[in-house]
């Protein structure tokens, strides 16, 4: 299996998490963290459920992965997230020293790329547009229902 196939496989898992968020009437963003070819954390947005503006999928996944590993650094890990992380989440990824970030669709209104790539740790590699259409359509459909 090549890297793109691996990325698509794990992004499908992140999409399942995004659907769980949608089922709870949360913004449908999902995330999984993989370490040594194993999912060690699964999460989705919980900002409405927890009444917490910081309860983004990425933040939930970082906490779960750090607890699983017994340490705060995710150097050997890859985060798969359906939508480009916001600056808050990118900052948390910086502090966790995430090894690799893979996201589905860009967020031109609130994504970290609006600012600078420097918001991520300098050793973090980034791959994007993995299952982009699937990831963006889930969010688009959610907000169409809201309007």
N, C-alpha and C positions, 0 to 999 in steps of 0.2 A: 504494500500500500504506500503510495507517495504522500508527501506532506499535505498537499491540497485535499486528498481524500480523508486523511486523518483529521484535518481542520474541519471539513464538512461534517464528519461523523460527530465530533464534539459540539459543533455549532448546533446540530440537530438536538442535542441534549439541552443546550442553552435555550433553544426555541421551545422545548417542552416546559422548561421553567417559566418562560415568558407567558405561555398559555395558562399556567397555574396562576400567574399574577392577574391575567385578564379575567379568569374565572372568579377572582376575588374583587373585581372592579378596580384593580390597581393598574397603573400604566404598565403595559406588557413588555417588560424588559427582564431577561433571564440571564443567568451566568452559571458557569461551572469552572472549577479550577482543577487542572490535571497535573499530576506529579508522577513521574516514572510510569507513564501510560495508564494511570489509574485516576478516576475522578475522586478527589478527596473532599470536594465541597460543591454543593448545589444551592442556588439561591435565586430569588426573584424579588422584585420591588415589594416592599411592605410599608411604604410611607403612610398610606391611609389606614391600614390595619393597626399599625403601631402608633399612629399619630406622631410620626417622627420624620422630619424632612431629610434626615441623614440615612434613612433606612433603604438606600438604593441597593439594587441587586449586587453590585460590585462590593459594597461595604459589607453586606451580609456574608458574601462569599469569602472575602478576605478574613473576616473574623472566624468563620467556620474552618477555613484552611489552616490558619495559625493555631487554632485550638487542636486540630487534628495532628499537626506536625509538632506541637509543643514548643513553638517558637514563632517570633514575629516576622521572620524573613522568608520570602517566597522565591528565592533566587532560582531554584530548580523547577519552578512551576510556570504553567501557562494558564492565563485567564481567557476564557471564551465568553464574550458578552455580545448580546444581540445588537446593541446600539453603542455607538462611540461614547466612552465615558465622559462625564462632565468634569470640570476642573477640580471639584471636591474629591471625586473618586480617583482622578488621575494623581492628585496629591497623595492620597492614601496608598496608591500603587507605588508611588515614588518611595514612600517611607517603608513599604514592605519589600522594596528592591525586587519587584516582580521580574522574572526572567524574560517572559514573553507575553504580549498582549495581542489577542486576535478578536477583532470585532466585525460584526456584520455590516450594518448600515451606518453611514456618517450622520452626525447630528449638527447640521449647519447653524442651528440657533443657539445650542448650549454645549456643544462638544468641546473637549479640551483643545482641539486644533485651532479654535478661534484665537487662542492665546499664543502658545508656542509649544513645540515638541519638548522643550526643556522642562516642562512640568512633570514629565515622566523621568524615571531614573535613567541616567545616560547609558546604562548597560541593557535596558529593556528594549527588546526588538518588537516591532509592530507589524502586523499583517492585518489587512482590512478588506472589505467587500466580499467576505465569505458568506454565501447564501444571502447576499445583500437584499434581493427582492423579497424573499420570505420574511426577513427581519423587518424591513421597512413597511411591508404591507400589513403586518400584524399591528404595528403602532398606528398606521394610517386608519385602518378599520376601527380601531378602538376610539380614536378621536372623532371620526365621522359619526359614530353612535352618540357621542357626547354632545354634538352640536345640533 
